[in-house]
Amino acid sequence: MSQTLTMKKMEQRLQRADRKHAHLYLFCNFTALMIISAYSGMMLSPTVQTTFPPGGDSRKQMNAIFILTLIGCVVFTIYAAGLFFRHKSRQLGILMALGASRKRLMPGLFREVLFLSGFSCTAGILAGFPFIWIIWSLFRLLLIDSSDMRLSFDPVCLLISFAFLLAVAAFSCILAWHYLRRTNIMEVIREEHINEPVKEPGKWCAPAGCILLAAGVLLGYCTPIFYLYKVQALPPVWMNLLYAPAFAGLYMIMLHAVVHGFGRRKHAPYKNIIARSMMKFQGKQTVNNMIVVTLLIASACFGIFYVPILSIGTIMEYHAQPYDYFYHYRADQTLPDRAAIKTLAEEYGLSLKDWGEFDYITLAFGAFSSIMEEDGKHWHDEYIPICIEKRVISEDTWNTLTGENIDVLPGTYLCITNQEETALSIISSAKHITNMVTRTQISTQYAGLLHYDLMTDMRGYCVLDNTDYALLSEGLTDDWKGRIVSFNVDGKDSYPFADALFHRMVSCFDENCFTAVYHDRITTIRAEEQGIADWQASDPMMRIDPAEADSLTFRQNWEYIPRFRILSMNDFLLSTSVFLMMFLFIFIVCILTVLIICYTRCQTIALNNRYIFDDLKKLGASPGFLDREVRSQCGSVFKVPAVVALIAVYLFFILLLYGNDGQLVYSEIVSLGACLGIEAALSILIYGVYRVTVAGIRQKLGIFLQVTEIERVLPNKALKK
């Protein structure tokens, strides 16, 4: 009994001596579960799920980044557990050497592991939701607040957190059992000094890796697009494997960084040789960590780049508008007239100027439509004479509205686009234009583009010759006609006036006008005439709820949404608040994960090789020399993944913007400049954490940089000689 009590005391003392490694294990598990809980809580929140359209690129991007974040959290929890047990093995080896059997040690070890894992993971899960609430509340308090920003949670997100908790606990128990079943006691005691070296590749590894990385990105991005247009079929899922060379290239770049480094050592071949050797002999874990860090930094940048790309181009467009107020409505609707708007403006101390009213009509244009084959994968393009709905103005209306003097030839039409020619409403294949009431039809052909930002939306406008316009206008009912109104205010504009006018206009429309901008009446008519079901009738996305006039969905998708400059500029952040908050949160989560992984990896490399630094001290190595070796190791872990990720994601983003429409317009170039500024700020943050990490390792290794009396007297050059 006395022997058992003594053994327990010995075990407790060894556990207390090993407490600092338990703290690191607790911290990594806590952080991982907090990040996963927070991310899954945000991602599955009804607020986000309602805002992010199903199947949209933004939702795919959010899910992809979550998977990468999950991989990152799994990796550094595994490495934290491995580091904990590598140091724990010394404690187990000592107890086994003193006579403790594996059967005797197993219950206590499992209790300790389950307690540490369960406590840290549960605390992480509980901390995840306050973490979301704090960031969300600060965002609403300091930046923007709107009705769309009411945060709610779906309890389903807890399933992901608990699944991760069980995985952590199970892996820890398996690892504990693995260390207990070791038979060689001396091997167990020296476990923390066992290395995992990698084979040394040639100097060609980095250039070949860069080529593979670029080739994988280009193949993965361009091949599905080429397949889509040339084969006229949806790209198969296996085409995602075309990105595989990029991962192989990334591995080769990181392997070269660990084994050779990227510094020139032609004149100093032995510079940092100790640090490079330590990195090389623990290369497997280090390379894997650096790959995960690179992917997470790239994901963080890819998410945060969404903010300037979305905002800068839109704000520039608002500033370039020639009119403060511009809107359109159907002729069968009764909206406030000039006198009513003037009276409302006077209530806010405003007067109107540059008033203009113009007519437009809605006609059916012929176009090529993609017809899906019976297999549901392939399609063919077929020209349909009565295909889509377009708004049309006459050439006289265009000249009066813009001050230009154009002459549209009879039998032709011009499409209106924005100044950067990025509008999606351009149609260049029409051969017929039809009046949908009388079915009068004329032959036509595309004659080019005109530029006017206020007349570009998903529906779009076209300009016809006066004679063709008059012919096709005959017999149209009011629901196929409309009015365009534009005016400016004299002096400084008023947001309350714009908001009051907007809500008064919304209240004047009848329920038939609350349709999405991509709703097409021609499609409905064609379905009725062919005796087939109209898919638009059953799609809830085609209807807009006027009760949600201040919501993102309403202001982005309503067919008759007015363009009020001051309203648009002030409400832009409000209407996109959930998008901006989600991607800002993604950025915070990914960067936090990166910093923790890099910190943990640097701790592992330095502390696992502490005996080497102790030997170097005994051999007379100066603190400055030891400090350079520490900085060299940490520099590779922090700097190489950051540089590779920042360069790769920036070039990939340029490829994305260019691939959208085959050009880089001015607003996109300005946005790319803002993205470059974000990368510079992120680089400063990573460098700051790198300096803090180096200082912490220096203190733990007992490296104290002190200026000696000789260093005070002699200059640096003399010391080097």
VMD Tcl script that draws the C-alpha trace (Angstrom):
set ca {
  {0.00 0.00 0.00}
  {2.86 2.32 0.85}
  {4.53 1.55 -2.47}
  {1.32 2.37 -4.34}
  {1.03 5.70 -2.51}
  {4.63 6.56 -3.31}
  {4.11 5.74 -6.97}
  {1.05 7.99 -7.04}
  {3.04 10.83 -5.52}
  {5.78 10.26 -8.08}
  {3.23 10.32 -10.87}
  {1.68 13.53 -9.55}
  {5.06 15.24 -9.29}
  {5.95 14.28 -12.84}
  {2.58 15.59 -14.03}
  {3.19 18.90 -12.29}
  {6.64 19.12 -13.86}
  {5.05 18.50 -17.28}
  {2.29 21.07 -16.74}
  {3.58 23.55 -19.33}
  {3.10 20.97 -22.09}
  {-0.39 20.23 -20.81}
  {-1.12 23.96 -21.01}
  {-0.16 24.00 -24.69}
  {-2.35 20.96 -25.34}
  {-5.28 22.61 -23.55}
  {-4.76 25.86 -25.43}
  {-4.70 24.20 -28.87}
  {-7.80 22.10 -28.21}
  {-9.65 25.08 -26.75}
  {-8.77 27.31 -29.70}
  {-9.63 24.66 -32.30}
  {-13.07 23.99 -30.83}
  {-13.75 27.70 -30.38}
  {-12.92 28.37 -34.02}
  {-14.91 25.40 -35.35}
  {-17.91 26.21 -33.14}
  {-17.85 29.86 -34.11}
  {-17.46 29.17 -37.83}
  {-20.14 26.47 -37.95}
  {-22.46 28.64 -35.85}
  {-22.05 31.52 -38.30}
  {-22.21 29.35 -41.40}
  {-25.38 27.50 -40.38}
  {-27.05 30.56 -38.89}
  {-30.48 31.26 -40.46}
  {-29.27 34.85 -40.94}
  {-26.43 33.72 -43.20}
  {-28.32 30.85 -44.85}
  {-31.10 33.22 -45.88}
  {-28.71 35.82 -47.28}
  {-26.32 33.53 -49.17}
  {-28.19 32.16 -52.22}
  {-28.27 28.33 -52.52}
  {-25.78 27.15 -55.12}
  {-24.23 30.62 -55.38}
  {-20.50 31.29 -55.62}
  {-20.46 33.06 -52.26}
  {-21.91 30.01 -50.48}
  {-19.50 27.65 -52.28}
  {-16.62 29.89 -51.26}
  {-17.82 29.93 -47.64}
  {-18.09 26.12 -47.53}
  {-14.70 25.61 -49.19}
  {-12.98 27.90 -46.70}
  {-14.70 26.09 -43.82}
  {-13.30 22.78 -45.04}
  {-9.79 24.26 -45.19}
  {-10.23 25.75 -41.71}
  {-11.41 22.38 -40.42}
  {-8.33 20.70 -41.92}
  {-6.11 23.32 -40.29}
  {-7.70 22.80 -36.87}
  {-7.39 19.02 -37.20}
  {-3.72 19.34 -38.10}
  {-2.65 21.54 -35.22}
  {-4.68 19.58 -32.64}
  {-2.96 16.42 -33.87}
  {0.43 18.06 -33.63}
  {-0.40 19.49 -30.20}
  {-1.37 16.00 -29.03}
  {1.78 14.56 -30.57}
  {3.93 17.18 -28.84}
  {2.16 16.53 -25.53}
  {2.74 12.78 -25.70}
  {6.32 13.13 -26.90}
  {7.04 14.92 -23.63}
  {4.64 12.66 -21.73}
  {6.62 9.64 -22.92}
  {9.54 10.68 -20.72}
  {7.25 10.65 -17.67}
  {5.84 7.24 -18.67}
  {9.33 5.86 -19.27}
  {10.55 6.95 -15.83}
  {7.55 5.36 -14.10}
  {8.00 2.16 -16.10}
  {11.70 2.12 -15.21}
  {10.72 2.40 -11.53}
  {8.58 -0.72 -11.87}
  {5.13 0.58 -12.82}
  {3.35 -1.75 -15.22}
  {1.40 -0.64 -18.25}
  {-1.78 -1.96 -16.64}
  {-1.04 0.21 -13.60}
  {-0.44 3.37 -15.67}
  {-3.28 2.96 -18.18}
  {-6.30 4.10 -16.04}
  {-4.53 7.20 -14.77}
  {-3.28 8.16 -18.23}
  {-6.72 7.71 -19.81}
  {-8.36 9.73 -17.02}
  {-5.87 12.56 -17.52}
  {-6.23 12.54 -21.30}
  {-10.04 12.42 -21.25}
  {-10.19 15.16 -18.62}
  {-7.83 17.46 -20.52}
  {-9.50 16.79 -23.88}
  {-13.06 17.02 -22.56}
  {-12.43 20.12 -20.46}
  {-10.57 22.08 -23.16}
  {-12.97 21.09 -25.96}
  {-16.10 21.81 -23.94}
  {-14.70 25.18 -22.92}
  {-13.90 25.87 -26.58}
  {-17.45 25.04 -27.68}
  {-18.92 27.26 -24.97}
  {-16.54 30.09 -25.87}
  {-17.33 29.88 -29.59}
  {-20.76 31.48 -29.34}
  {-19.70 34.47 -27.20}
  {-16.83 34.85 -29.68}
  {-19.36 35.20 -32.53}
  {-21.55 37.51 -30.51}
  {-18.65 39.83 -29.61}
  {-17.40 40.15 -33.20}
  {-20.94 40.50 -34.55}
  {-21.86 43.14 -31.96}
  {-18.68 45.13 -32.56}
  {-19.36 45.03 -36.29}
  {-22.90 46.34 -35.77}
  {-21.77 48.96 -33.23}
  {-18.72 50.33 -35.04}
  {-19.58 49.84 -38.72}
  {-23.11 49.01 -39.83}
  {-26.41 47.92 -38.40}
  {-29.52 46.80 -40.23}
  {-32.53 44.54 -39.98}
  {-30.56 41.86 -41.85}
  {-27.98 41.78 -39.04}
  {-30.17 40.11 -36.42}
  {-28.05 37.08 -35.53}
  {-29.70 33.76 -34.75}
  {-28.29 30.25 -34.32}
  {-29.31 26.83 -35.54}
  {-28.66 24.08 -32.92}
  {-27.53 21.81 -35.78}
  {-24.15 23.58 -35.67}
  {-23.47 21.86 -32.33}
  {-23.34 18.50 -34.12}
  {-20.17 19.60 -35.92}
  {-18.60 20.80 -32.65}
  {-19.42 17.62 -30.74}
  {-18.21 15.46 -33.62}
  {-14.90 17.32 -33.52}
  {-14.76 16.90 -29.72}
  {-15.27 13.14 -30.00}
  {-12.61 12.95 -32.70}
  {-10.10 14.80 -30.50}
  {-10.83 12.59 -27.48}
  {-10.68 9.38 -29.54}
  {-7.40 10.33 -31.17}
  {-5.88 11.26 -27.82}
  {-6.87 7.91 -26.29}
  {-5.47 6.03 -29.31}
  {-2.23 7.97 -29.03}
  {-2.06 7.26 -25.27}
  {-2.57 3.54 -25.89}
  {0.11 3.64 -28.60}
  {2.70 5.08 -26.21}
  {1.81 2.65 -23.44}
  {2.29 -0.42 -25.61}
  {5.89 0.52 -26.39}
  {8.26 -2.13 -25.03}
  {11.67 -0.41 -25.12}
  {11.82 1.77 -22.01}
  {14.90 3.72 -23.17}
  {13.22 4.39 -26.50}
  {10.17 5.71 -24.64}
  {12.31 8.00 -22.49}
  {14.12 9.40 -25.55}
  {10.95 9.71 -27.61}
  {10.99 13.51 -27.53}
  {14.38 13.48 -29.32}
  {13.37 11.16 -32.18}
  {13.35 13.01 -35.52}
  {11.32 12.65 -38.70}
  {13.76 13.61 -41.46}
  {12.86 14.06 -45.11}
  {14.90 13.05 -48.12}
  {16.96 15.90 -49.47}
  {15.76 16.88 -52.98}
  {17.81 18.71 -55.56}
  {17.83 22.47 -56.09}
  {15.36 21.94 -58.95}
  {12.58 21.25 -56.43}
  {11.43 24.86 -55.95}
  {11.34 25.87 -59.68}
  {9.50 22.65 -60.54}
  {7.09 23.28 -57.67}
  {6.32 26.79 -58.94}
  {5.61 25.41 -62.42}
  {3.32 22.71 -61.04}
  {1.53 25.22 -58.81}
  {0.82 27.56 -61.73}
  {-0.13 24.68 -64.05}
  {-2.53 23.19 -61.50}
  {-4.31 26.51 -60.94}
  {-4.64 27.21 -64.67}
  {-5.80 23.69 -65.49}
  {-8.29 23.57 -62.62}
  {-9.77 26.97 -63.46}
  {-9.67 27.05 -67.27}
  {-10.47 23.44 -68.24}
  {-14.05 23.36 -66.83}
  {-14.81 26.66 -68.61}
  {-13.42 25.31 -71.89}
  {-15.41 22.09 -71.44}
  {-18.59 24.04 -70.65}
  {-18.52 26.05 -73.86}
  {-16.98 23.56 -76.27}
  {-18.72 20.34 -75.22}
  {-21.88 22.18 -74.08}
  {-22.22 20.02 -71.01}
  {-21.76 20.49 -67.28}
  {-18.15 19.77 -66.28}
  {-17.86 16.40 -64.50}
  {-16.89 16.36 -60.84}
  {-13.58 14.65 -61.56}
  {-12.32 17.84 -63.21}
  {-11.69 19.22 -59.74}
  {-8.76 16.78 -59.65}
  {-7.04 19.03 -62.18}
  {-6.08 21.24 -59.22}
  {-3.99 18.34 -57.84}
  {-0.72 19.47 -59.51}
  {-1.05 22.74 -57.58}
  {-0.95 20.86 -54.26}
  {2.00 18.79 -55.44}
  {3.79 21.97 -56.45}
  {3.02 23.57 -53.10}
  {4.49 20.54 -51.33}
  {7.68 20.78 -53.39}
  {8.05 24.49 -52.62}
  {7.68 23.90 -48.89}
  {10.03 20.92 -49.02}
  {12.68 23.07 -50.68}
  {12.15 25.79 -48.05}
  {12.70 23.30 -45.21}
  {15.68 21.49 -46.71}
  {17.52 24.22 -48.64}
  {15.86 27.51 -47.78}
  {15.65 30.38 -50.24}
  {18.60 32.43 -49.09}
  {21.79 32.63 -51.16}
  {24.60 30.74 -49.41}
  {27.23 30.75 -52.12}
  {29.63 32.89 -50.06}
  {28.44 31.58 -46.65}
  {27.57 27.89 -47.09}
  {27.53 27.24 -43.33}
  {25.27 30.15 -42.41}
  {22.33 28.98 -40.27}
  {23.43 25.38 -40.81}
  {22.22 24.33 -37.36}
  {18.75 25.82 -37.86}
  {18.46 24.25 -41.32}
  {19.55 20.88 -39.95}
  {16.95 21.01 -37.18}
  {14.26 21.91 -39.73}
  {15.39 19.10 -42.02}
  {15.37 16.42 -39.32}
  {11.80 17.37 -38.35}
  {10.85 17.98 -41.94}
  {7.72 15.84 -42.29}
  {5.70 17.66 -39.67}
  {7.10 21.05 -40.66}
  {6.28 20.64 -44.36}
  {2.74 19.50 -43.58}
  {2.23 22.43 -41.24}
  {3.53 24.93 -43.77}
  {1.18 23.58 -46.46}
  {-1.84 23.98 -44.18}
  {-0.73 27.49 -43.21}
  {-0.34 28.44 -46.87}
  {-3.83 27.22 -47.71}
  {-5.38 29.02 -44.75}
  {-3.66 32.33 -45.55}
  {-4.83 32.00 -49.15}
  {-8.38 31.28 -47.95}
  {-8.33 34.27 -45.61}
  {-7.20 36.60 -48.39}
  {-9.68 35.12 -50.84}
  {-12.47 35.82 -48.36}
  {-11.43 39.35 -47.39}
  {-10.79 40.35 -51.04}
  {-14.55 40.04 -51.50}
  {-15.00 43.27 -49.51}
  {-13.03 45.73 -51.72}
  {-14.09 44.06 -54.95}
  {-17.75 44.36 -53.97}
  {-17.57 47.85 -52.49}
  {-15.09 49.90 -54.51}
  {-16.65 49.34 -57.93}
  {-20.15 49.99 -56.57}
  {-19.15 53.20 -54.77}
  {-17.34 54.47 -57.86}
  {-20.46 53.78 -59.90}
  {-22.62 55.76 -57.45}
  {-20.33 58.78 -57.66}
  {-20.39 58.73 -61.47}
  {-24.21 58.87 -61.75}
  {-25.36 61.90 -63.81}
  {-28.61 62.17 -61.81}
  {-29.27 62.10 -58.08}
  {-32.61 60.33 -58.63}
  {-33.44 57.90 -61.42}
  {-36.28 55.36 -61.53}
  {-38.76 53.66 -63.85}
  {-42.22 52.16 -63.47}
  {-44.97 50.57 -65.54}
  {-47.53 52.86 -67.12}
  {-50.39 51.06 -65.37}
  {-49.00 52.10 -61.96}
  {-49.78 55.44 -60.25}
  {-46.69 56.89 -58.60}
  {-46.13 60.34 -57.07}
  {-45.98 62.97 -59.82}
  {-43.66 65.94 -60.05}
  {-45.88 68.13 -57.89}
  {-46.12 65.51 -55.13}
  {-42.36 64.94 -55.11}
  {-41.74 68.70 -55.08}
  {-44.04 69.07 -52.07}
  {-42.25 66.24 -50.25}
  {-38.86 67.77 -51.04}
  {-39.92 71.13 -49.63}
  {-40.73 69.43 -46.33}
  {-37.01 68.60 -46.11}
  {-35.83 72.01 -47.32}
  {-34.97 70.83 -50.85}
  {-35.84 71.98 -54.35}
  {-35.77 69.97 -57.60}
  {-33.96 70.69 -60.85}
  {-33.13 68.97 -64.16}
  {-36.46 67.15 -64.14}
  {-36.95 64.70 -67.01}
  {-39.64 62.17 -67.95}
  {-39.28 59.68 -70.78}
  {-41.31 56.82 -72.24}
  {-40.18 53.25 -72.77}
  {-41.86 50.06 -73.99}
  {-41.26 46.40 -73.27}
  {-40.83 44.04 -76.24}
  {-39.84 40.46 -76.92}
  {-36.41 39.86 -78.47}
  {-35.24 36.73 -80.21}
  {-32.22 34.98 -78.75}
  {-30.35 31.70 -78.58}
  {-31.49 29.60 -75.63}
  {-29.74 26.60 -74.11}
  {-32.03 23.55 -74.31}
  {-31.14 20.78 -71.88}
  {-30.99 17.25 -73.31}
  {-32.87 14.34 -71.75}
  {-29.73 13.10 -69.98}
  {-29.71 16.28 -67.87}
  {-26.00 16.90 -68.59}
  {-25.72 18.11 -72.18}
  {-27.54 20.89 -73.98}
  {-27.72 22.54 -77.37}
  {-28.30 26.16 -78.35}
  {-31.47 26.89 -80.26}
  {-32.63 30.24 -81.64}
  {-36.10 31.26 -80.42}
  {-37.74 34.26 -82.22}
  {-39.76 35.24 -79.12}
  {-37.39 34.53 -76.25}
  {-36.69 37.27 -73.68}
  {-38.12 40.53 -72.40}
  {-36.25 43.83 -72.96}
  {-37.05 47.46 -72.31}
  {-36.76 49.71 -75.37}
  {-36.46 53.48 -75.91}
  {-36.37 55.48 -79.12}
  {-33.33 57.24 -80.49}
  {-34.95 60.63 -79.75}
  {-35.43 59.63 -76.12}
  {-31.78 58.60 -75.88}
  {-30.58 61.88 -77.39}
  {-32.75 63.93 -75.02}
  {-31.74 61.93 -71.95}
  {-27.98 61.90 -72.59}
  {-27.42 64.99 -74.75}
  {-25.87 62.84 -77.50}
  {-26.92 62.81 -81.13}
  {-27.04 59.27 -82.48}
  {-28.83 57.90 -85.52}
  {-30.02 54.31 -85.29}
  {-30.49 52.70 -88.70}
  {-33.90 51.13 -89.39}
  {-33.89 47.38 -88.82}
  {-31.09 47.56 -86.21}
  {-30.84 47.99 -82.45}
  {-28.22 49.17 -79.97}
  {-27.72 47.74 -76.46}
  {-27.08 49.99 -73.47}
  {-24.27 48.96 -71.13}
  {-22.15 50.61 -68.44}
  {-18.94 52.53 -69.08}
  {-16.78 49.51 -68.28}
  {-18.93 47.24 -70.50}
  {-19.38 44.62 -67.78}
  {-23.21 44.55 -67.78}
  {-24.78 41.09 -68.17}
  {-27.88 42.29 -70.04}
  {-26.30 42.70 -73.47}
  {-27.91 40.63 -76.23}
  {-26.23 40.52 -79.64}
  {-28.01 37.59 -81.30}
  {-31.56 38.95 -81.79}
  {-33.00 38.62 -85.30}
  {-36.60 39.46 -84.40}
  {-38.38 41.97 -82.16}
  {-42.05 41.38 -81.31}
  {-44.97 43.34 -79.86}
  {-46.50 40.84 -77.41}
  {-50.01 42.32 -77.62}
  {-50.52 42.62 -81.41}
  {-47.72 40.16 -82.30}
  {-46.31 42.65 -84.79}
  {-42.81 41.49 -85.58}
  {-39.87 43.04 -87.41}
  {-36.51 41.65 -88.47}
  {-33.49 43.24 -86.85}
  {-29.77 42.92 -86.22}
  {-27.34 44.02 -83.54}
  {-25.54 47.31 -84.29}
  {-23.33 47.93 -81.24}
  {-23.24 49.43 -77.74}
  {-24.17 52.64 -75.99}
  {-23.00 53.56 -72.49}
  {-25.20 54.76 -69.62}
  {-24.71 53.27 -66.14}
  {-28.19 54.13 -64.84}
  {-29.87 51.99 -67.50}
  {-28.03 48.75 -66.84}
  {-29.61 45.97 -64.83}
  {-30.49 42.31 -65.37}
  {-33.29 43.28 -67.77}
  {-31.41 45.94 -69.71}
  {-32.41 48.56 -72.29}
  {-32.11 48.76 -76.07}
  {-32.44 51.71 -78.47}
  {-34.45 51.53 -81.73}
  {-34.90 53.77 -84.74}
  {-37.83 56.17 -84.27}
  {-39.84 54.54 -87.05}
  {-39.34 51.01 -85.70}
  {-40.17 52.23 -82.19}
  {-43.44 53.81 -83.35}
  {-44.41 50.69 -85.28}
  {-43.82 48.33 -82.39}
  {-45.52 50.68 -79.89}
  {-48.90 50.52 -81.64}
  {-51.49 48.50 -79.74}
  {-49.37 47.98 -76.58}
  {-51.31 48.02 -73.32}
  {-50.10 49.99 -70.30}
  {-48.58 46.94 -68.63}
  {-46.13 46.76 -71.57}
  {-45.35 50.49 -71.42}
  {-43.45 52.49 -68.83}
  {-42.02 55.84 -67.68}
  {-38.49 56.85 -66.77}
  {-38.02 59.76 -64.35}
  {-34.76 61.54 -63.54}
  {-33.96 64.67 -61.53}
  {-31.39 66.33 -59.28}
  {-31.77 68.28 -56.06}
  {-30.56 71.84 -55.71}
  {-27.86 71.89 -53.04}
  {-26.95 69.20 -50.53}
  {-29.11 66.10 -50.77}
  {-31.06 64.68 -47.83}
  {-31.09 61.03 -46.83}
  {-34.43 61.31 -44.96}
  {-36.05 62.72 -48.11}
  {-34.67 59.91 -50.28}
  {-35.79 57.29 -47.77}
  {-39.28 58.79 -47.48}
  {-39.67 58.97 -51.27}
  {-38.47 55.39 -51.65}
  {-40.99 53.97 -49.19}
  {-43.81 56.09 -50.65}
  {-43.02 54.72 -54.11}
  {-42.94 51.13 -52.86}
  {-46.39 51.57 -51.33}
  {-47.81 52.76 -54.68}
  {-46.98 49.60 -56.67}
  {-49.54 46.81 -56.85}
  {-48.68 43.20 -56.08}
  {-48.13 42.28 -59.76}
  {-45.00 44.45 -59.86}
  {-43.19 42.85 -56.93}
  {-41.20 40.46 -59.08}
  {-37.47 39.78 -59.23}
  {-35.43 41.48 -61.91}
  {-34.71 38.13 -63.56}
  {-38.42 37.25 -63.83}
  {-39.38 37.18 -67.52}
  {-42.96 37.47 -68.70}
  {-42.02 36.14 -72.14}
  {-40.97 32.84 -70.57}
  {-44.36 32.55 -68.86}
  {-46.26 33.33 -72.08}
  {-44.17 30.85 -74.08}
  {-44.79 28.13 -71.47}
  {-48.57 28.75 -71.61}
  {-48.63 28.61 -75.41}
  {-46.64 25.35 -75.44}
  {-48.83 23.84 -72.72}
  {-45.96 23.20 -70.32}
  {-45.54 24.18 -66.68}
  {-44.02 27.58 -66.00}
  {-41.12 27.00 -63.61}
  {-41.14 30.68 -62.61}
  {-44.62 30.36 -61.09}
  {-43.40 27.88 -58.45}
  {-40.03 29.53 -57.75}
  {-40.24 31.66 -54.57}
  {-37.14 33.58 -55.68}
  {-39.23 35.20 -58.42}
  {-41.43 37.06 -55.92}
  {-40.33 39.98 -53.75}
  {-41.99 40.83 -50.45}
  {-42.72 44.60 -50.15}
  {-42.79 44.23 -46.36}
  {-39.00 43.68 -46.55}
  {-38.26 46.88 -48.45}
  {-35.14 47.54 -46.35}
  {-33.68 44.06 -46.78}
  {-30.77 42.99 -48.96}
  {-32.97 40.67 -51.05}
  {-35.45 43.41 -51.89}
  {-32.91 46.10 -52.78}
  {-30.78 43.83 -54.91}
  {-33.48 41.88 -56.72}
  {-36.61 44.03 -57.17}
  {-37.28 44.76 -60.83}
  {-38.29 48.39 -60.19}
  {-35.76 49.31 -57.53}
  {-35.05 53.07 -57.88}
  {-31.53 54.44 -58.08}
  {-31.23 57.25 -55.53}
  {-27.58 58.23 -55.17}
  {-27.60 59.20 -51.48}
  {-29.83 56.27 -50.56}
  {-27.63 53.79 -52.42}
  {-24.38 55.12 -50.97}
  {-25.64 55.19 -47.37}
  {-27.45 51.89 -47.55}
  {-24.80 49.98 -49.45}
  {-23.12 48.64 -46.30}
  {-26.52 48.04 -44.73}
  {-27.76 46.02 -47.69}
  {-24.58 43.94 -47.90}
  {-23.89 43.74 -44.17}
  {-24.28 39.97 -43.80}
  {-22.01 39.28 -46.78}
  {-19.34 41.62 -45.45}
  {-19.63 40.30 -41.90}
  {-19.38 36.67 -42.96}
  {-16.27 37.15 -45.05}
  {-14.67 39.37 -42.43}
  {-15.34 36.64 -39.88}
  {-13.81 34.05 -42.24}
  {-10.72 36.23 -42.48}
  {-10.42 36.53 -38.69}
  {-10.89 32.79 -38.13}
  {-8.40 31.72 -40.80}
  {-5.71 34.18 -39.69}
  {-6.19 33.24 -36.04}
  {-5.79 29.58 -36.99}
  {-2.64 30.38 -38.98}
  {-1.01 32.27 -36.14}
  {-1.74 29.47 -33.67}
  {-0.37 26.78 -36.01}
  {2.81 28.78 -36.68}
  {3.30 29.50 -32.99}
  {2.80 25.84 -32.07}
  {5.15 24.62 -34.81}
  {7.91 27.00 -33.77}
  {7.52 25.88 -30.16}
  {7.78 22.26 -31.29}
  {10.94 22.74 -33.34}
  {12.78 24.85 -30.77}
  {11.78 23.05 -27.59}
  {12.23 19.55 -29.03}
  {15.80 20.54 -29.84}
  {16.49 22.29 -26.57}
  {19.31 19.90 -25.76}
  {21.10 21.10 -28.92}
  {20.97 24.70 -27.74}
  {22.22 23.60 -24.32}
  {25.15 21.79 -25.97}
  {25.92 24.85 -28.09}
  {25.99 27.01 -24.96}
  {28.49 24.63 -23.36}
  {30.63 24.82 -26.49}
  {30.74 28.61 -26.17}
  {28.11 29.76 -28.66}
  {27.21 33.40 -28.06}
  {23.61 34.49 -27.38}
  {23.64 36.38 -30.68}
  {24.51 33.20 -32.60}
  {21.77 31.21 -30.85}
  {19.29 34.01 -31.49}
  {20.05 33.95 -35.22}
  {19.41 30.21 -35.30}
  {16.04 30.63 -33.56}
  {15.04 33.45 -35.92}
  {16.08 31.38 -38.92}
  {13.85 28.47 -37.91}
  {10.83 30.60 -37.05}
  {11.34 32.70 -40.17}
  {10.88 29.69 -42.42}
  {7.68 28.65 -40.64}
  {6.14 32.12 -40.76}
  {7.53 33.84 -43.82}
  {7.67 31.20 -46.56}
  {3.98 30.14 -46.37}
  {2.92 33.79 -46.11}
  {4.91 34.87 -49.16}
  {3.77 31.90 -51.27}
  {0.11 32.28 -50.24}
  {-0.04 36.05 -50.72}
  {1.56 35.94 -54.16}
  {-0.47 32.92 -55.32}
  {-3.87 34.20 -54.18}
  {-3.23 37.66 -55.62}
  {-2.33 36.25 -59.04}
  {-5.29 33.85 -58.85}
  {-7.61 36.74 -58.07}
  {-6.33 38.64 -61.09}
  {-7.10 35.51 -63.14}
  {-10.64 35.39 -61.73}
  {-11.36 39.04 -62.49}
  {-9.92 38.76 -65.98}
  {-11.76 35.50 -66.63}
  {-15.15 37.06 -65.81}
  {-15.28 39.21 -68.95}
  {-11.85 38.98 -70.60}
  {-10.65 42.36 -69.30}
  {-9.50 44.26 -66.23}
  {-11.51 47.47 -65.95}
  {-10.52 50.55 -63.97}
  {-12.63 49.74 -60.87}
  {-11.13 46.24 -60.75}
  {-7.60 47.67 -60.94}
  {-8.40 50.02 -58.05}
  {-9.86 47.09 -56.10}
  {-6.71 45.07 -56.73}
  {-4.71 47.97 -55.31}
  {-6.86 47.81 -52.17}
  {-6.27 44.06 -51.99}
  {-2.54 44.71 -52.17}
  {-2.90 47.05 -49.20}
  {-4.74 44.32 -47.27}
  {-1.89 41.92 -47.97}
  {0.63 44.50 -46.74}
  {-1.32 44.94 -43.47}
  {-1.57 41.16 -43.08}
  {2.17 40.82 -43.64}
  {2.83 43.33 -40.83}
  {0.53 41.35 -38.52}
  {2.27 38.03 -39.29}
  {5.67 39.65 -38.83}
  {4.59 41.05 -35.44}
  {3.46 37.61 -34.22}
  {6.73 36.15 -35.55}
  {8.70 38.62 -33.42}
  {6.62 37.77 -30.32}
  {7.12 34.04 -30.97}
  {10.88 34.45 -31.30}
  {11.01 36.43 -28.07}
  {9.05 33.73 -26.23}
  {11.25 30.91 -27.50}
  {14.37 32.91 -26.68}
  {13.18 33.29 -23.10}
  {12.31 29.59 -22.74}
  {15.70 28.53 -24.09}
  {17.49 30.94 -21.78}
  {19.02 33.03 -24.58}
  {19.60 36.47 -23.07}
  {21.01 39.06 -25.42}
  {23.32 41.24 -23.35}
  {25.85 43.78 -24.55}
  {29.27 42.86 -23.14}
  {31.98 45.33 -22.20}
  {34.01 44.38 -25.33}
  {30.98 45.02 -27.56}
  {30.57 48.45 -26.01}
  {34.17 49.41 -26.79}
  {34.78 47.79 -30.18}
  {32.72 48.52 -33.28}
  {30.82 45.72 -35.03}
  {33.33 45.47 -37.90}
  {36.19 44.88 -35.49}
  {34.19 42.17 -33.72}
  {33.53 40.40 -37.03}
  {37.23 40.47 -37.90}
}
mol new
graphics top color blue
foreach p $ca { graphics top sphere $p radius 0.5 }
foreach p [lrange $ca 0 end-1] q [lrange $ca 1 end] { graphics top cylinder $p $q radius 0.2 }
display resetview
